[in-house]
Amino acid sequence: MPSKGAVCKQVGIIIKSEREIAAMRQAGNVVARVLEVLKSQVKPGIKTKELDIITASELEKLGAKPSFKGYRGFPANLCVSVNDEIVHGIPGERVLVEGDIVSIDLGAIVKGFQGDAAITVGVGRISAEAEALIEATEGSLNAGISAAHPEAQLGDISAAIQQYAESRGYSVVREYTGHGIGREMHEEPQIPNFGLPGTGPVLKKGMTFALEPMLNIGDWRTRVDSDHWTVRTADGSLVTHTGHPVMGDGGPITLTEGEITIDGSGSLFVDENEQGRFRVVTFGDNANLIKEGDALFAPAGETPQAIGADEVEVKQGYLEKSNVDAIREMVLMIEAIRSFEDHQKMIHTFDSAHKSAVNEIGRLR
């Protein structure tokens, strides 16, 4: 859910620990899963309130709480914004029709931490103009993600989003922004979709942000409906909205798509994207899980290539889904081993404390 004005709490940018980020990944994973379900249900004839009902059911199945319902009085589990509606649309009796474009914004709370992401999808067959707008919005998000790495500055993210959008002839919404995210849905800093590179705070490992590009075909100005929530373009032009939480850990890592994660330095992160491929964000010490010759899918605009023996530890991109099952099994096994090792360490700690206590009692006697 994009923020506006003083919604973010003025407490500075909070650095998250690895454990906190692991919890955020779980929340992000819940959001990603529910969004995939909702995406499959967006069809001509469905009412927007039905998407809200589905969301409530899916969140309950996954043991998560909705972030949005009740937030500053918002009445629903998710935001559904159609055509010229930018954000904060309230699900209701509106029936989706062929050619609509629908922005779905969803937040979930898991173990006290927030996940927040948005997608825009077409209803049935949509116009070429709408398709191009959706594609550009996703591209601007990827541009922002690519700029989010330690020692960059916050303005680099905003500038990357703006430059990508405007170079393709679109305007960016200026009154609503991305934001920090963690235990609170809206934390510092606010992240506009426009700005100057080389300005703003320096990004550090452990900072977590929700990037939320909103692109218009027409002018960037907005207006709010009489429900005091729904925001739409002032000129009635089409608009799209997409977003993901991102953290910096030697490079940008999205937190909404990951199904498998091992924390710590040299970690392996395997994320499923919308195309059903899996992105290996870092290889590190687990590079031996990726064999030479596996297909590497580069980010949009770059040429896919095969992984060579000397390239595995340094390259990033997409692995074909056929390779993922083996990785998944290996990762789960490593997680089990780590859990066992943690358990053994705990036993050893208690055992040592017990022996020390017995010895002390003996000495006192």
C-alpha positions, 0 to 999 in steps of 0.5 A: 500500500503506497504511502502519502505524506506523514503516514510513515513513522518518523523514527529513521531507517530501521536496519533489520537483522537476518532473523527479522529479514527471514520473517519478512521473507515468510510474509512476502512469500504469503503475499506472493502466493495469494497474489498468484491465486487472485491473478488466476481469478481475475476474469470477466464477470467477477465482482471485486468483493469476491477477490476480497473474500478469496483473499481472506480465505487464502490468508487464513489458510496460510496462517497470516493476518491481513495488513490492510483491513482496519489500517487507518479505517480501511474496510477490506483485506486488499486494494482493488483499483480498476483502469484509472484508479491508481491505489486504495480501491475498495472491493465492492459490487463492481463487476470486472469486464473484458478489457479492464486492467486491475491493480491488486495491492495486498499486505500480510502479517506473519510473525509480526512482520509485514509483506506488501506487494502489488500487481496489475493484470488484464481482464481477458483481452486488453488493448495494446496500449494497456499491455504496454503500460503494464510492461513498462510499470514492471520494467520500472520496478525492475529498474528500481530494484537494480538500483537498490544495493548497499552504498547506493543512495535512495535517490538512485532508486527513485531516479531509476524508476522515473527515467525508465518510465519517462523514457517510454513516454509515461508519467509517474505518480508523485503524490504517493510513494514507496516506503520502508517496511518491517514491523510496520507497514509504513516505515521510513524512508518514503521512496518517491517514483521520481528523484535525482541520482546521488541524493538521499540516504546511503543504503545499507545492508539490512534496510528493507523497502517496498518499491511501488511504481505507479505509471500513467498514460496521461498526467501524473496528478491525482484526485480522491473519491468521495469514499476518501480512499480510492485514488484515481488519475485526475484526467481519467487516464489509464494507470498501473501499479506494481510493487515488491519489498526489497532488501539490500544484501550485497545486491537487491533481493526481492522478498515477495517471491522467495520460496526457499531461503538460507540466511547468512553470508554466502547464502542461496536464495531461490525465487519463483517469478511469474514466468515459472522460472527461478531466480538464483540471487546469490550462489556463494558457498552453495555454488556446487548446487548449480552445475555447468551448462545450466541455462542462465536467464539474464534480466530483461534486455540482456542476452540469456547464456549458459553458466560456465564453470568459472562463472557460477559464483559471480553471475546472477539470473534465472535457472530453468525450472527443471533444475529447481527440484534438486535445488529445493531438496538440497536447500531443505536438507541444509535447512534441516541440518542447520536446525539440528545444529542449532538444537545441538548448540542449545543442548550444549549450552544448557548442559554446560550451564547445568554442570557449572551450576552443579559445580558451584553448588558443590563448592558452596557446600 
